[in-house]
Amino acid sequence: MAAELLLYTTVGCHLCEQAEAVLHAVADTHSGLTWRPVEISDAPALVAAYGLRIPVIRLSGQDADLGWPFDEAAVRRYLTQVQG
């Protein structure tokens, strides 16, 4: 089953760049997983929700998210938990 991770991010966020590297590595080894960045500065609600926490990932369609810091193992655990 295909899954899409959302990476809440903003321009100039060096931690977000590190998170992107982690997601590239996970997606390369996790069949059907894709991810895309979501620019939080485009929506005040996203700034309010994630502005102090970015980078944050959330599996599309799920409420639970995972905030930084995370590594490949943490992302895999998160995916296992939210996908059941």
N, C-alpha and C positions, 0 to 999 in steps of 0.2 A: 504494500500500500504506500503510495506517495505521500510524503509529509513535507510541509514547508515551515521552516523556522523563520521567524521575523527577528531581525536584529535592530533594536532601537538604538539609534546612533545620532551623531551630529558632526558637522564639519569641524575638523581640527581636534578631534578627540583621539589622543594617542592610545588610550586604552581600547577604544573601539577598533583601532587598527590591529591590536593584538588579538582581540576577540575574532576579527575576520580571519586571521590566520588559523585560529583554533577551529572555526567553522569550516574552513576549506579542508582541513585535515579530517574532520569528522565526516563531512559529506563525501570525501573521496573513498571512505571505507564503509559507509552506511547506505546500503542500496535504497534508492528511491527518495533520499533526503535532498532537498534543495533548501536554500536560504536566500533571503533578500534583505537589504538594509531598508529601514524605515526612518526617514529624516524627521526627528521630533520637532525641529524648529518650524515646521510647516503647519503645526496645529497646537494651539495653546493647551488643549487637554492633554496632549502627549508630553508637552514640556512639564505640565503640572504632575503627571504620573511618573515620568521617567527622568526628568531633568537632573536630579541629584543622584540618580542610580545608574546611569548609562556607563557601559554598555549592558543591555538587558536582552535576553532572548526569550521568546515565547512561541510555542508551537501554535500555528494557526488553528483557530477553533477552540483553544484551551484557555482557561483562566489563569492557571499557574504559570509563573515565569521563573527565570533563573537570572539573577544579577551577578555582576562581576564581583569578585574574581571567580573565573571558572576555567577548567582545563578540559581536554578531550574526555577524560574519564567522567568528569562532572556532567558534561553535556550528554554523554551516553546514559548515565544514571537518570538524568532528567527526562530524556526521551522514553526510557523504559517505564518510569513512573507515570507519565502523562498518557502514554499510549496503551497502558494496561498490559 
